[in-house]
Amino acid sequence: MNLTLSDEQEMIRDSVHDYFTGAYDFEAHLARVAAGRDNDNGIDRARWQAMAELGWLGLTAPEAAGGLGAGPEETMVLMEGAGAALCIEPLLPTVALGVPLLAEGAKGSPAADALARVMAGQASVAVAWTESAHGFAPLSIATTAQATTDGGYRLDGHKVLVENGADAEWIVIPARTNGSDNAADGISLFLVPRDVAGLGITPVRMLDGSRSADLALEQVEVPATHLIGQPSQGGKLLTAAVYRGLAASCAEALGAMRRALDICKSYLHERQQFGKPLAAFQALQHRYVEMLIAEERARSLTMLAAIRLRTGDLDDPETLRDLSLAKLGVGRSARMIGGNAIQLHGGMGMAYEYPIGHYYRKLLCCDAAFGSQDDHLALLAHQLAPQAQAA
């Protein structure tokens, strides 16, 4: 197993580093969050266009559609850089979740047209897979899709905390056309424009400054051409998309952890106490080393998640186990590093104008996204219970 970056992955890493270093420093982040808060702005269109020109928005699209055909490892490189920069543009919901689903649309379909607009930086996409603010259950879909007499579908239901749901031009709505709750069979995926009649959007500002939304669907009518994939066969596509997002969220947290550690290191060497730098105190040295160990553990688990997505089978319980282990471990590292970073800075860590508190907010959001630690610990316990009983 080769864990070093390929030449193509190094090129992606370099482009990510160069862009965020030059155009998205901490001061730019503060200004971006303030603009979004004061003016209720969503996506920064100039930055979104720049990301498209760098090829990021087509990273996971197949080459036949004009994309780069990249996989989970390349997405990890992109999202690690985005996390380090505190980026609040919707890279994760667009690149990791939405673009691969849009690529399932036939040539000339609305999904294919939407994919072309996204890759050109003219639009973004959201995937409304969550219907409860608690738990991690991608297949727990109660939203219904009833066939209409004209061959289309009528959607009814609700979605909660849909990342980029407040600003995306297109939203992928999973709905149940048949089957029981938590069953993969019976789920269909529909591409819905944000301005369709019957779709209510309630924006929600997240702790890190990004925007999500709660959605209410009341007799939302969509033509059959807006169906992604085959009717009632979208469960596997949805599951794959959600776990891609889970791995990307781990990478985003990893980038934020790495940058938080760099900030802490600089602060410990610059800050003087009793005539010497804080880095000279053994207790603080030990704490920082423990944070480094936590970050290295998170890196290994994030790489495991990316490799499992590329090589594993999501029908295999061991693959799902490893992905939950990765999310659990990265979440623990994120909270440990974020909390200790605040402690090492003392009162400075609580200042809004200083970056470390913003990294803690980002890490808290990453920990909660795609299932909390408790959610994945419960999934692991449920999976291991039959094995323990058999033993």
Secondary structure, 3 states (H helix, E strand, C coil): CCCCCCHHHHHHHHHHHHHHHHHCCHHHHHHHHHHHHHHCCCCCHHHHHHHHHCCHHHCCCCHHHCCCCCCHHHHHHHHHHHHHCCCCCCHHHHHHHHHHHHCCCCCCCHHHHHHHHHHCCCCCEEECCCCCCCCCCCCCCCCEEEECCCCCEEEEEEEEEEECCCCCCEEEEEEECCCCCCCCCCEEEEEEECCCCCEEEEEEECCCCCEEEEEEEEEEEECHHHEECCCCECHHHHHHHHHHHHHHHHHHHHHHHHHHHHHHHHHHHHCEECCEEHHHCHHHHHHHHHHHHHHHHHHHHHHHHHHHHHHCCCCCHHHHHHHHHHHHHHHHHHHHHHHHHHHHHHHHHHCCCCCHHHHHHHHHHHHHCCCCHHHHHHHHHHHHHHHHHHC
